[in-house]
Amino acid sequence: QDYQIKIAQLETELNIRKEEAEKEIKEFREIQKILLEENVRLKERLKRYETLSNYMKERLKEANPGISDEKIDEIVAVFWEQTNTYGFEAEKALAWIEQESSFKITAVSYKGAIGLAQIMPATGKEVAGWLGIEWSGTKTLMDPELNLRIGFYYLNWCRERLAVVTEHQVFSAYHWGIGNLQRMGLNETAYSREIFERADQLRRMQNA
């Protein structure tokens, strides 16, 4: 009888351990699934980062003969810093810069807008003050890193000042000015549509 009791106890203990082991295996499989999914997401993010960074590097090199690889890397680093700081989609931000200046650091429009983000000197001076950037006139806007910092700040400023916000309105406000945007009742404009179309092209490029 004692032997039978001992056997029953061992069987009970074995069943408990079996259940615990099955539970642990199930938990490990769930963790493995989560890690595999996270790995896929990280690979996609890395591919996106590399694709967009390489595109920007190539365009900067084409538009600015003689620019060093080191300078290009610095500009690209500021681009990602600013998109992350203000939460702009990288594809649209990249398309915005291309729309503004075609990546030419010394670009000057017929109205006098300067640099990668095509900033008017008066606007640049004001925003530089907000950011604590020393203002040296047009020289400041010819610095591509400072130009991007000022441009992104002003783009975000437009987004924060609009009462009803769509992404089309944000980019249109940057180009047309908030007052003109509201007075003319603009939402989608040829300017914003071109940015969105170019952003779509950049997404397709990643999936090619």
N, C-alpha and C positions, 0 to 999 in steps of 0.2 A: 504493500500500500504506500509506504514511504517512497518507494521507487517510482510509482505511478504519479504521485504528487510532484516529485522532482521533475519528471518528464513534462508534466503539464506546465509547471513553472517555467521550464526552459523554452517550451513551445510558445508560451505567452510572451516571454522576453524576446524571443526570436521574431515574433510577429510585430512587436513594438518597434524593434530595431529596423525591421524591414519597412515598416510604414515611415519611420523617420528618414531612412535612406531614400525611399521613393520621393518623399517630400523635398529632401535636399537636392535630388536629381532634377526635380521639376523646377525648383528655384534656380539652380545653375543654368538650366536650359533657357529660362526666362531672362536671366542676366546675359547669357550668351547672345540671345536674340537682340536685346537692347544694345549690346556692344557692337554687334554686326551692323545694326541700323545706324548707329552713331558713326561707325567707320565709313559707311557709305556717304553719310551727310558730310563728313570731314573731307572725304575725297572729292565730293562735288564742290565744296567751298574752296578747296585748294585749286582745283581745275579752273574754277571761276576766277580766283585771284590771279593765277598765272596767266590765263588767257587775256584778261582785261589789262593786266600790267604789261604784258608783252605788246599788246596792241598800242597802249599809250606810249611805251618806249619807242616803238617803231615810228609812230606818228610824230613824236617829238624830234627824233633823229632826222626824219625827212624834212620837217618844217624849219629846223634850226641847224644848218650845216656847221660843223665844227664843235658842236656841243659835246661835252665829255660824258662818258657813261656814268661817272660818279654824279654829275649834276642831274642827269636824267633820273637816276635812282633816288636822289633826294626829292625831286619833284613828285615822283610816283609815291614815295612814302608820305609826303604831305597830302596828296590826293586821298589816300586811304585813311589817313588820320582825320581829315575833314569830313569825309563821307560817314565815318563811324561817329564822329562827334555830333553831327547834326542829323544823322539818321536818313540821309538821302540814299536812294537806290543807286548803286555804283554804275549800272548801265546808263541810267538817265543822267547822272552827274558827268559821266565821261562824254556822253552825247552833247550835253550842254556846253562843255568846254570846246568840243569840236565845232559846235554850231557858232560859238562866239568868235573863236580865233583860229580855227583849224590847227591848233596847237602851236602857233607861232608866238614865241615869247615877246617879241618886239612889235607885235601887230598894233597898228593905230588906225582907227576908223576915220572916215571923213568928218565925223562929229567930234573926234578927239578922244574916243574911248581907247584905253590902253591895256595891252597885255593879254594873257591867257583868258581871263574872265571879262575882258573888255570893260574896264571900269573908268567912268568919267572922273577926272581929277578932283572935282568938288566932292563927289560922293566918296572917293577914295580917302580924301583928307579927313572927312567926317568919321568914316568907319575906322580909319587908322587910330583916331583919337579914342574911340570907344574900346578898341582892342589894346590900347597902350603901345601901338607901333609908332616908332619915331618917323615923322613925316619929312621926307626929303624931296617933295614934289614928284615929278614924273619918274624920277629915279626909283622911288619906292615901288611904283606900279610896274616898272620894268624888271623888278626882282620877282621871278616866277613863283617862288614860295610865298612871299608876302602877298602877291597878287591873288593867289588862290585862297589864302586865309581871309583876305578882305572880301573876295568874291563870294565865298561860301557863307561868310557871316551875313552879307547883305542878302543873299538868296534866302537864307533862313529868316532874316528880319522881314522880308516880304511875306513869307509864309505866316509869321506870327502876327502881322498887322492886318491881314485880310480877315474880314468877318466870316465870309463863306469861302471855304478853301477847297479847291480841287488842285491836283498836281498841274493841270494845264494853266490854272490861274497863277500859281506860284511862279512858274517859268515865264509866263506872259508878263507878269508884274515886273519881273527882273528886267525884261527887255523894254517894256512900254512905260513902266512907272505905275505905281499903285493908283495915283490920281487919274491918269489916263485910262487905266484898266476899268476903274469904277465909273468914270464919267461916260465912257463909250460902251459900258456893259459887256466887256470882252470876257470870254472864257477860253475856249479853244481858239488859238490863232495859228496862222501859217508857221510862225516861229515855234510854238510849242508842239505842233504836230510833227514838224521835222525832227525835233528832239526825240519824241516818242517813237517815230519810225526808225530813227537811227539806233535807239536803244533796243528795239525789236531785232534789228540786224545783228547787234552785238550778242543778244541772247542766242540767236540762231547759229552764230559763229561758234559759240561754246558747245553746241550740240552736234556740230559737224563732225 
